[in-house]
Amino acid sequence: MNKFEAHMLAQEIVKLMPKDYSKDEILTTMQLSQRTGISVTWIRRNSNKLPHFRVGTDLRYSLNEVMNYLKKQ
């Protein structure tokens, strides 16, 4: 899958996700993958673009922030 295809897939996934993100979740890379259906590989390759923060050497993602970012893409 190339970058364009991954981008298009991410947009389609966002459309299918529930619209109410009032309850935010802080997720690991694996959890984010499971919640969104986006591959761990894609998340890791694009982690510099996705909103995240570090806990030690590990990355954590706010589900709300990631979904809002993907909607804007």
C-alpha positions, 0 to 999 in steps of 0.5 A: 500500500502506498501513501496515497492509498493509506491516506484514502483508507484512513479517510474512509475509516474516519467516516465509519467511526462514531461521531461522538468522541466526548470520551477521550482515550489515551492509547498505545500504538497497538490499541490505536491500531485496534480501535481504528483498523489502521495498521500498526506499521502505518501508525509507526511510519506516520507517527511524526505526523500524528498527534502524540506524546511520549511516556518514557520511550513509548508513544501514546495517542489521544483518540480524539486528537488522532481522529480530528487530525485524520478528518482534516487530511 
